[in-house]
Amino acid sequence: MKTCKEKALEWNVSPRSVNDMCKKGRIQGAIKEKGSWLIPDDSPKPMDGRVSNGKYIKKNMVAKAEVKSLPIGISDYVRAQEEYYYVDKTLLIKEFLDQKPLVSLFTRPRRFGKTLNMDMLRVFFEISDKNTSKYFADKNIWQCGEEYRSHQGKYPVIFLTFKDVKFDTWDATIEKIRGLLQEEYGRHQELLNSDKLSQYEKEYFTKIISATANEVELTSSLERLSKMLASHYDKAPVIIIDEYDTPIQGG
């Protein structure tokens, strides 16, 4: 057996380095007697990446596998929590369910994650043919109990974002909004076959989805879609509007 000093001369390193390798278990067979480390004569010098069992790992490969990018500019909740480093903010859902606010206004700074949180709310509450509960099973909201889990996937949701409504003319702005409403109505085409809606409601729905509604008819589009969804599902919809002030700023 050799001392740390003797092995340090053999390996051309400092005794302190050898002592540190012994403490970290990087030298097989090293034992401590009376406060000093003793190392087997034939013990090889540990290489970078050696672990206590004597095997080697490729540190760079492990690091790349574990480290994920931040979801900067990503507003898709499903994608963000699957592919990026995601900070769990699902307890925001609990706050909504506890407080039951009629209207909530998010006024945080840019790049604070407002849109991502809104999409999280949409995915959680929205009725879907897919099993969206899997996106929350490992999140904090799921640990809050059945009282909160029972709301997952149980509500119709209206989601509108005006982030791209940035035009210099009124006509262009209206046309863009017309297209956004057409797209959102298109997400709820089950209403066209609903036996709980009147014929005139379905005719109005058809005008919006075919982009033939005039400006006056467009002004009540959000209200009327909300009422139609409430009638069809027998529960009030969750309405989420993102970047609502963009058209005003753009104008």
N, C-alpha and C positions, 0 to 999 in steps of 0.2 A: 504494500500500500504506500502511496505517496501523499505528501502534503500539498496544499494549494500552491505554495511557493514553488515546490519542485515541478508540479504540473504546469505552472505558469511559465517557467523557463523552457520546458519541453514544447509548449504550444505557442510560445512567443506572444503571450498576453500578460496582463497584470494579474497579480495574486487576487486583487479585489474582484476582477472579472470572473475568475475561477470560483471564488467563494460565492459570488452571486449566482452562477450557473448551478452550483450545488444546492443553494437554497430553493431555486425554482424547479429542482428535480430534473434538470437537463442532462445530468451525468449519471448514467446507470452504475449502480453498485457503490456510489458514494455514501459514506456513513459518517456520522458525527460522534466523536469521542472527546470528552472533556473540553467541549467548547470549540474543537477544531475539526475540520473536515478531512477525511482520509479517502483517497481515490484509488481504485484498482490500478496496478501498474500498466495493464494493457488497455485501459479505457481510452477510446478515441476522442478527439476533440469534437464537441457538438457543433453541428452546422446550423446556419440560420433556419429557423422554422422547426427545429427538433422539439418534440413534446415529451412529456415525462415517460411515455411508453416506448420511446426510442424511434417512433415513426416520424416521417416528415410530412409537412403540409405545404401547399403552395399558397402563401399568404395573399398574394394579389388576386388569385382566383377566388378565394373565399370572400375577400372584401367586395369584389365585384358582384358576387352572387347575393350578398346581404344588403348592400347599399342601394336604395332606390332614389330616383330623382324626386324633387318636390313638384307638386302639381301646379306649377306656375302657368297661368293662362288656361288651365283645364277647368271647365265648368260642368263636366259630365260626372256625376257622383259615382255611377257604376264603374266607370273607367278609372277614376281617381283612386277609389279604395281598393281596386284590384291591381293596378299597375304602378302606382306611385306611393311615396311615403305619405300616408294619410293620417292626420291628427283627428282622432275621433271626436266629433262635435254632435253626436246623435242625441246627447242629453238636451239639446235645443228642442227636440221633439217632445220630450217630457215636459219642458216648460210650457209649451203651447197647450198640451193636453191638460196640464194642471191649472193654468190661468184662463184658458178658453177665451182669448181676446177676440173681439169682433173684427178689429183691424190692427195689424202690426206694421210698423214702418222701420225698415233697416236703413240707417244713415251712416254707416261706417265708411272709412276712407277707401279709395281705390285699392284694388288688389288685396282686400281684406278677406275675401272668400264669400262675399254675399251671394253671388250667383251659384256657386257650388253648394252653399247651404240651402238655397231655394230648390235646387234640383234634388238635393237629398230629401227635402220635405215632399217633393212631388213623387219620388220613387217610393217613399215610405207609405204615403196615404193613398196613392192612386190605385184604383181597381185595374187589374191587369190579367190577361190570359196566362201570363208567365208567373212562375213562383219567385216573386221579388223579395220574399222574406230571407232568402239566402244571403242577401247583401247586408243584412243587419244581425244575423245570428251570432256573429262574433263581436258585435259592437255593444257599447254601454247600455243603449236603450233596451236591448233584449234581456239584460240582467235586472231590469226594473220590475219585472213581473208580468203576469198575464193581463193585468189591468191596462197596460200599455201595448203589449203585443197584440191584443185583440183589435186594435185600430189599424193594424198594418194591412194595406191593400183593400180597404173597405169604403173608400170615398171616390166620387168622380172629382177630377181635378182639371181646372182650366189654367193653362200656363202660357203666358204671353211675355215676350221680351222685345223691347223697343230699342235695343242696343244699336241696331243698324239703320234706324230711321233718322238719317242725317242728310237732309236735302235743303236746298236753298229756296225751293218753290213749294207752294201749298199743294199744287196738283201732284207733284212727285211724292210728297209726304202722304197724301191721301191714298195714292196708288200702292205705296209700300204697306200702309196699314191695312188696306183692303186685302193684300196678299197674305199678311200675317193672320188676319181673321179667317180667311179662306183655309189656311193651313190648320189652324186650331179647330175650326169646325170639322175639318176633314178627319181629325183624330177621334171624333165622336159620331161617326156615321151610323152607329147603332140606333141613334135617335130616329132616323128615317123609317125604321121598321118598328118603332115603339107603338104599342096600342094605348099608351097613356097620353099621347100627344094628339092635338087636333090637326085637321088638315091644313088650316091656315098657318100653324106653327111649322109644319113640314115644308110648306111652300116658302116660307121665309128662310128656313134652313137652306133650301135649295138655291135661293137667290144668293146667299152668302157664299156657299160652296162653289157656285158657278161664276162668282165675281160680277154679278149683274145688279147688286143692290146699290141704290143711290146713296148720297152722303147722309141724308136724313135717316135712312134705314140703318146705316152703319153706326150711327150714334147710339142706338139701343142694342147693338149686337151682343155686347158682353152681358148686359142684363138679361136679355132674352135667352141666351145660351145657358146662363145660370138657372133660370126658371125651368127650362126644358130638361136639364140634367136633374134638377131637384124632383121634377114630376116623374121622370123615368126611373130614377133610383130610390125615390122616396127618402132622400136625405140631401141636405144642402151641400153643394160642392165646395171644395177648397179652391180659392182663386189666388193665383200667384202672378204678380206683375213685376217684371224686372226692367230696370232702366227706364222707368216711366217718364222721367224728365228729359230724356235725350231729344225727343222731337222739339221740345221747347227751346233747349239750348242750341240745337241745330238750326232752328229758324231764326 
